[in-house]
Amino acid sequence: MTLAATLFRPDLLERYNANGPRYTSYPTAVQFTDAFDPAHYHRAAQEGDPHAGLSLYVHIPFCDTVCFYCGCNKIATKNRAHARPYLDRMKRELAMQAALFDTARPVTQLHWGGGTPTFLSHDEMRELMAATAEHFALVPDERAEYSIEVDSREASAQTIGLLRELGFNRLSLGVQDFDERVQRAINRVQLRDMTETVLDAARAHGFKSVSVDLIYGLPHQSVDSFTRTLDAIVDMRPDRVSVFGYAHMPALFKMQRQIDESALPSPAVRLAILERVIERMSEAGYVYIGMDHFALPDDELTRALEAGTLQRNFQGYSTHADCDLIGIGASSIGKVGDVYAQNARDLDTYAASIDSGQLAIARGVRLSADDLLRRDVIMRVMCGGALDFGDIEQAHGIGFHAHFADELARLAPMAGDGLIDLTRERLTVLPAGRMLVRNVASVFDRYLGQATLQRFSRTI
């Protein structure tokens, strides 16, 4: 039986297709509050394990043009001068954050996201990496994952060479779709040659891994048109491919109002496209990692999946999510000890905080013992597809069946539908449930309600 046949059950996908979190954190950002006391963050930073690794996320919000589908925190501008004051403030923020931590702790993961990080000039990127190395212990290339999001429309082969020189060893390329009609509808015209140039340069400069992002559910997409995009990607053979379902939420993201809703594919067409994705990627030898991620058999994500060490953080599936995460820049989120903390989203508030000598933390949450328990449960389901009740009891000092009696009752119909295998000792996500793992995990989310569900995308 093919991978598509075991994963893709249209009857179940239609029945369970509801709004739900992606669980890049638990509690999700919906539960962050502006009543959060930043003092908790300071204490958690100073009480951390001195031997544990650190992860840095740097948010650079600027884009040359805006993509209509995008829900990220970004600022569209062609004025590159905006980068200078923002860079200066990020450098001061790096110094303030470093003062809270034992900076002998190794940085084993670094990610620049956006926006478009390469909006910065080459000299500005050198300056930012130098400031990072000045304040934190960046470990050697062979022990670290240093990644950056790249827009191939404005990244030359020279840019890719510079990024490798700075220490980056992984690239993430946004493609979304190669069909010209779709590209015009989402205001992102990107020729295949542009992407191939970046991929070729990354290989020539010795990048460990290149990932490509696609989106299904965009205006004017069809099974045939998206198949052509998949064929092109398979020809390029990136190490990782993510194929996200477009979440049309114009009430939350104003730029999406530029998209013609009548041109969006129907739910049936979306499902058919998704089925084709699974077929084509499996035919090409990619391993299904989970949700919307595929990787080549020798990729670190695949090895982590097989070893049971796959993790999940704000960038998605990862091999380093057990690190404390420090967020730098407007809107960035940190996870330190038992707290999540998010910086102010708008530049003016962010700037005012940094200029006053304070971190720009604007909201967050301190996790309770129950939050920590449920985070452990949800992440085991999301990353390993299994839950050993005895392990949870030992780790958290609870009786699983007593503590989660309501949740186990709600899981029973999923077991009846063949999504999971549920015994007295263990929950195992079956092949038919792997694409619906968000639905399984959400059973353990005590915050979900009708009001909060509307803040999340559809699970398919």
Protein Blocks (a to p, Z undefined) as FASTA:
>chain_A
ZZklmmmcfklmmmmmccddehlaccdfklpcfkbcfklmmmmmmmpcfkbccddddddf
bdfbdcfkbccdcdddfblklmmmmmmmmmmmmmmmmmmpcfkbccfbdcddedjfklpc
fklmmmmmmmmmmmpccddfklcccdddddfklccfklmmmmmmnopabdcddfkpacfk
lmmmnopacdfklmmmmmmmmmmnopabdcddddehiehiafklmmmmmmmmmmnopabd
cdddddddfklmmmlmmpcfklpccfklmmmmmmmmmmmmmmnopacfbhjaccdfkbmk
lmmmmnopaccdfkbpafklmpccddedehiacdehjaccdddfbfklmmmmmmnopafb
fbdcdddfklmmmmmmmmmmmmnopacfklmmmmnopafklmmmmmmmmmmmmmmnopac
cdfkbccddfklmmmmmmmmmmmmmkbcfklmmmpccfZZ
